[in-house]
């Protein structure tokens, strides 16, 4: 009895299709004398199976590309984002801040113009990068002919178009590495005309009129960019035969981050300039990836180009700011203490711990202000860091590994640090001890048991030789004091008593929340300050009062204060706190089990 040939559209495997087809023909009763393993029939069946396989695969891929959630091609994802009003972020150039001091300018000279597109150069690893000013600036006598300017990396390129008479003409710029924020569009009457009208990207719908000089930019399916000018209804329509000049920078992305020394051969009003660096170049990045577009486009559409909820703020900052590694936004009602009518924004930039002044200005004035509600205030908060000190003890079976104890310890420590880099890199990322121990257990087959102790650390650079109060807040409750040891410890610092400087440490008295400063002595420990503050168990913080160190050996990190948390299994940072694993104090002890 013949079997019905059924095709499973979810099974695209060529061999499976071939096998089902062969079984069908063999049992159909119409091909009883055929040898289906013969070369002729086999070739025909392979062609049929391959055609079926290919058609099914094309149908499946076409269906996937029809939806934003399942599309795999960048062109498809960008096309789905376009009706949502979302322009994927282009490549972004690194930006630095420099100060120009003009040399030998007479005191009564009028202001001296620093023109747009002034060229600077800088070298990173023996590779020269060019930077340009994107705006004009003026050095005046009131500031001793010194002016601060922002310079942006990139290779300056130009594309020229002649306006045609087609309906809704698009002008394609064949460059996938351009930074669209550096684009300058000028429309001139003809090829021999030097002056023209500058067109800009509209930021508000009410700015669009019949005479508004605006252009719109989109990413094309092949990764290039195209611009549309007005049509006489939405924006001014340039007449046929006009010339469109587009100037822009081709970005080197993150390769140009870190430039610290800049020079220019340009003169300004005939005067040379000395260039000093205010901030190194940062913020270079590749264009927005497919997953990011898929995530941000629906949220940008929901926000409707206005910032009301904290999710709106997050969406705009993530999609428009190229220097964001991670951010957190919260309303004043969730702040500590509450501050209604305000939004707090905390950003950790790529390659740095805090934003530069220029980046903060860009966030507030360029990205947030045009979209926010007038009655809502905004405050940018620098991130704070809590460090985790992890002491790990493992037992291992030496017969299951060629590694020595020290090699195993190094491998496990690298596993711990990698866990921190992967799982604690963003705001609101909780540390879970059980997951870390699972990572350690899985990292080496010879590991038999894992035990870990966790402490939380905050760092402080106090003002030296001045009595002051310092409050060090922690994200989780501090463990209760015991009669056996201290729950608070510190690294070394100098304390001067009677003109003599001693190497001292801070701890809590056993069985008490009172803090003390002590040092070593020939006859044992000596208390230098009996009452140096207290543990505020209600607000989870250390209060150092009075605290008057005269120095500390670690000039980079200052003094490290460590506390034992009440619950070391789960540590959840809030608001502006980020967790990091301290590589200096994290230790691993591997014991061979016999």
N, C-alpha and C positions, 0 to 999 in steps of 0.2 A: 504494500500500500504506500502510495507516494506521500511524502511529507509536504506540508505547505511551507513555502519559502517565506520566512518572516525576517524583515530587516530591522535590527535594533539601531535607531538613530544615535543612541548614546555610545555605541561601540564602533569606533572608527578604525579599528585595527585591520590591516590589510589581510593578514593570515586568517583571521576569524571570518572575514567576509568570504575569502577563497574557500575555506573549509565548509561553510554553510552552503555555498553555491554547488560545490562538488557533491555534497550529501543529497541536495535536492535533485540534481540530475540523476544520480545513481538510483534513487528510489522512486523516480517519477513513472517508471514503466515504459517510457518512450525511447530510452537510450540503453536498452538492455545489453547490446553487443558492443558498446563503446568502451574503449580503454581510456579512462579519464586521467591516467598517469602518462599517457602518450604525449609526445611533444606537440603535435598539432592541436589537440583539444586543450592541452595544458596551456598553450600560448593564448588561445582564445579566451579561456577562463581567467587568465591573469589580466588580460586587457579589460574584461568586464569588471573584475574585482578592483582593479586599479582605478577605473572610471568611477565606480561606486564610491570607493574610498575618497577619491579626490573631490567629488561633488559633495559628499557628506562633510568633508573637512572645510570646504569653502562655505557651505551653508552655515556651519557652526561658527566659523570665524566672522562671517558677515553679521550673524546675529549678535555676537559679542561686541563687535565694533559699533553697533547701533545704540549702545547704552553707555553712559558715563561710567557706571560702576564696573563694567566688564571690559571696556575697550582697552586694548594693549598698545595700539599705535599712537604716537604722540599727536599726529595729525587728527585722529579721531577724537581724542580727549580734548584737544584745543577747540575743535569744531563744536563739541557739546558744551564747552564752557562759554562760547561766544554768545549764544542766545540768553545766557544767564548774566550777560553784561560783565564778564570777568576776563581781564587781559592777563595772561600768565606773565609772571615777572621775567623780564629779559635778563641776560647777563648783566652783572653789576661791576662797575670799576671801583678799585680801591681809591679812597679819598684821604688826603692828609691836610693838615693845617700848617701854614708857614707864615712867617713875618718878614716883610720886605722893608729894609731900611735904606732909603736913597742916600747916596753919598754925595757930599759937596753941594747941597742945594742951598742957595742964598735964603736968608731968613724971610724976606718979603715976597718970595715966589708964590704965585697962586697954587691952588691944588693941582697935583700932577696925576693924570689918569693912568690907571693900570688896566689896559684893555682886556676885553674878553679874548679867549684863546691864546693868552700868553703862555709860552712853552717853557716847561721845566724838565729837568732830567734827574734821574736817580738810578743807582745801581744796587742790585740784589744778587749776590752770588755771581758777580762778574757779568751779569746781564743787565743791559741798560733799558730802563723803562721811561717813557715820556708821560708827562703830566701837563694838564692845561687848566687855566682858570675858566670857569663857565659863566662868570658874571664880571661886570666892570667894578672897579673899586677906585677910590681916590685917596691919595696921600696928601694931607694938608699940613700947614705949619703948626696947627694946634697940637698935632701929635708928633712933632719933630720929623715929619715926612716918613713916618712909619705906618704901615698898614698891614693888617692880618687878612690873609686870603685863603680860601679853600682851593686845593688843586686836585684834579681828578685824573686818574691814569687812563691811557688809551692811545690808540693810533688814530689820528684825526683823518677822517675820510669825508668825501663829498659825493653826492649823487644829484644829477640835474635831470629835470623832466620838462617837457613842453606840454602845456595844457591842451587837451584835445576836446572835442565836442561830444564825446560819447556820454550817454546817461550814466551817472554815478561812476566816473572813471576811478580806477584804483592805481596807485603808483607803488610798485613793488621795489623794496630796497633789498637786493640779494646779498644779505649778510646776516648770518645766524648768531654772530658773536657781538652784535652791536648792543650798546647800553641805551635803551630807549629814553632814559631820563636825561641823556646828554644831547638829545636831538634838537636841532634848531632848524625851523622851516621858514623860509623867506620867499615871498612871491614878488617877482619883478615884472615890469611891463614888457621887457624884451631882452634879448641877449646882450645888448649894448648898454643896458641900464644898470647903474651901480647901486641905486637905492631901491628899497622895496618895503613891503609890509611884512611884519613878523606875525606868523600864525602860531597859536598856542593850543594846548589840549584843554578843553573846557572842564572846569571843576564843578560847576553848578548848572543845572538846567536853565535857570533864569538868566544865565549869561548868554544863552544862545538866542541871537536875533538874526534878522535878515542881513545885517551888516557886520556881525561879529566875525572876527578873523580867527577861526578855529579849525583845527584838523583832528581827525580821529585815527588812531593807530590800532592795527590788529596783527596777530600772528597768522601767517598763512599755513596751509597743511604741510608744506615742505620745510617749515622752520624759519622762513624769512619773514620780513615785516612789510606791511603795506599801509599806506596812508590814504585817507579820503579827505577831501576838502569840502567846503560847504556847497550846497546846491541852490542857493538863493532863497531858500525857505528856512533851512536849519544851517545858519552860517552863510557868510559871503561867498558867492561863486566867482572864482577868478575868470576873467575873459579868456576866450580861446586865443592861443598864441602866447600867453603869458609863460614865464619861466619860473619853475619851482626849484629852488636850491635847498637841498637838505644836507646839513652838516651834522656829524655824529662821531662818537668815539667807538672804535672796536676794542673791546675789553680783553685784558689778559686774565680777568677773573681773580682768583685768590693768589695767583703767582706773584702779583705785585703788592701783596700785603707785606708790611714790615719795612718798607722804605723809610730811611731815617735821615738821610743827607740829600739835600736838594740844591740844584744850581740852575741858573738861567743866564743866557747870553744876551737877553733882551735889555734894552735901555729904555728909560721912561722920561720923556722930555729931555733926552740927551744925557740923563744921569744913570749911572750903574747902580745896581741894588745888591746889598748884602742879604743873603737868605739864611734865616735861622728857623729851625723846625720847632713847632709848637706841639704837634702830635704826629706820630708815625702813621703811615698809610695803613688803613684797615678797611674792611667791608667788601673786599672783592669776593664775588661769588659767581658760580655758574648759573645759567638760567633755571627757572623753576622746573622741578622734575614732575613726572606724570602723577605720582602718588600725591604730591603736594597740590597739584591742580585739582585732582579728584576730590581732595579733602576741602580745599578752600573755596572752590567755585560755588557750591550750593550755599555755603555760609555767607559769602559775599552777596549773593542774590537775596538771601533772607534779610541781610542788614540793609539792603536798599540804599547803599551809599550814605548811611547815617549811623552814628555811633550812639546807641542807647544802652544796650546791655553790655556786660563785661565780655560776652562772646563776640559782640560786634567789634569792640576794641581789639581783641586778640586777632580776629580775622584780618582787619585792616593792617595791623602792624606786621603780622606774619607775611602778608602778601606784598606789602609795599616797602618794608625796611629790609635791606639786604644784609644787615650786620647782626641779625638776631640769631643767637644759638638756642636760647630758650627764654620764655617769658611767662609772667603770671600777672593777671589783672584781677583786682577785687574791688568791690564797692566799699564806701566808707562805713556802711553798716556792719561790715565784717572785719573792720580794722580794730586794732587794739592800741589805744581806746577808740571807740566808735567816733566817726566824723562824718555825719550825714551830708549829702550833697557833694561828695568828692569821689573821684575814681583814682585809685592807686595803680601805678604801672611799674613793674619791676622787670628789667631786661638784663640778661647776661649776654654780652656781645660775643661774637666769634673771636677767639684768640685773645681775649682780655677778660678781666673780672668786672669792670664797670664801664659804663658808657662815657665817651668824651663829651665835652660841652657842646661840640658841633652836632653830635649824634642826638643829644637830648633836645637841642633846638629843632632839628629836623623832625623828630617824633612829635613834639608839641605843636610846632607852627605849620609844618607842611602836611603831616599825615593826620593828626588828630583834630586840630582846630577847624579845618573846613567841614568836618563831618559831625562835630560834637554839638550837644545842646548848650546854649548860652549859659544856662543857670547851673551847669555842672562844672565844678573845678577839677583840675587834673594835677597830679603830683607824681613825678618820676622818682622812684626809690631805688637806691643802689642795693644790689643783692648782698646778703650776709651769708657767711659760710660757717657751718658746723662741721667739724672733722670727727671721724670715727677712728678710735684706736682699737684695733682688734688683735687680741692675743690668742693664737690658735695652738692647740696641742693635738697631735695626731699619733696614733699607733699604726704601724705598717708592717707588712710581711715582706721581709727582705728577699724571700725566694721568688716573689712575684714581680720584682723590678730590678733592672740593672743599675738604678740610681743609688748614689750614696745618700746619707742623711742630709748633708748640706745641699746637694742637688735637688732632693725632694722638697726641702724647705723653700728653696728659691722658686721651684715650679709652683708650689702651692701659694706662695706670696704673690707671684704673678697672676695666678688665678683670682686671688682676692682683689687685686688692683683692677683686673679686667672686669670683674663683676661690678665694681664701683663705677668704672667708666661707662659700662653698658646700661646699668639699672638705676643709677643715681644722678644721671646727667641733666635731668629736667626738674623743674619745680614740682612740688607735691609728689615726688617719687619717694615712697617709703622704703626704709631698710628693713628687711625681714631676715632674721638670723637663720631661720630654718632653710631658706632658699640658698643663702650663702654656703651653709654646710653641705647642702646637696651638690652645689657646684664643686666644692672641694672633694667630696666623695667621688664624684664622677670624673674628676680630672686625672685620677691615677688609680688603676685597678688594685694596686697593692695596699691602699689605705683601708684600714680595718675599722677604726673609730675616729671620730672628730669631736673635739670640745673647743668652745670659744668663749672668751670673756670680752665684753664690749664696753668701752667708755666713750663719752662725748667730750669734745674739746672745743673751746673757743680761744681765740687769739686776741691779744691786746698790745698796742704800742702806747704805753702811758707817757704823759709829760714828765720828764725827768726832774727830780729834785723839787717837786711841787706837790704838796699835800692835796689830794683830790679824791672825789668819790667816783667809782666806776661800777656800773651795773652790767653784768654779763648774763643775758637771758638765754635760756635753753628751751628747746622745742618740746621736751618731755619732762615729766617730774623727776626730781633728783632722789636717789635712794635714801632711805632713812639712815641716820647715823647709827654706828654701833660702838661697842666698847673695845673692839678688837683692832680696827684699823680706820684709816681716814677715807671718806668717800670723795674728798676734794684733794687734788694734788696739783703741782705746777712744775714747770721747768725752772732752771736757775735764772736768777736776776741779782743785781747788785743792790745792796742797801747800806747806806752810810750811817754809822753811829759814832758820835764823838770824834768825827774827822777821819774815821777808819772805814774803808769800804769792805764789806763782807759778801761772799757768795751765799745767797739765801734762797729759801723755797717757801711756798705757802701751802697750808693744809688746814683742815678743820681739826679741832681738838677731838680726840676720841670720845664718843658718847655725847658730843655737843655740836650745835650748829655754829658755834663761834669759830672764826678763822684766826690763824696765827702765822707769823713769819718766824722762821727758825733758820739756824745755820749749824754747821758742824763745828766741833771743838775738840781739843785734845782730850777732854774728859767726857765727851759725849755731846749731845745736841744742846744748843743754847737758844732760848727764846729771845728773839730780837724785838718783835712787837707782839704783845700778849693779846691785844684785841685789834685785829686788822679788818674786821667786818663780820659778816654772817651769811648763812645760807637762808635765803628767803624761800621757804618751802611752799608758800602759798602761790607765789608768782613764778616759781621755777627759775630762780636766778641767784647769782652770787653778787653780793654787795661788798665791794672793797672800800673800806672807810675807817680811818684815813689810809691812803696808800701813797707812798713817796719813794719809789725806787730811784736809784741814782744811775742805773744802766742795765743793759741786758745783752748777753753775748750774741743772740740771734737778731741781727739788724733787719733782716728781711721779714721774718714772721713775728718778731716780738716775743712776748711771754705766752706760753701755752698753759691754759688752765683746764684741767680734766676733771670730770665728775662721773660717778657711777650712776647710770640711770636706774630708776625704779623698775622699769621693764625693758630689758635689753633685747627682748625678742622682736619687738616692733618699734621703730622710731619713725614718726611721721613729721616731716617739716611742714610749716605753714607759711603762707604769704611770701615774704621776701627771703626765706631761708633755703639754702641749697646744702645738701649733704655731700661730703667728700671723704674718701678714705685716706688717712694720713699715712703715706708710705714710710715716713721716718720712724713712727712709733708702732706701726703694725709689725708683729713678729710671729714667727712660726717655729715650733719646736717639734721635731719628728723623732719619735722613739721606736726603735726596732723591737717588735714583740717576739719573744722567744718561745 
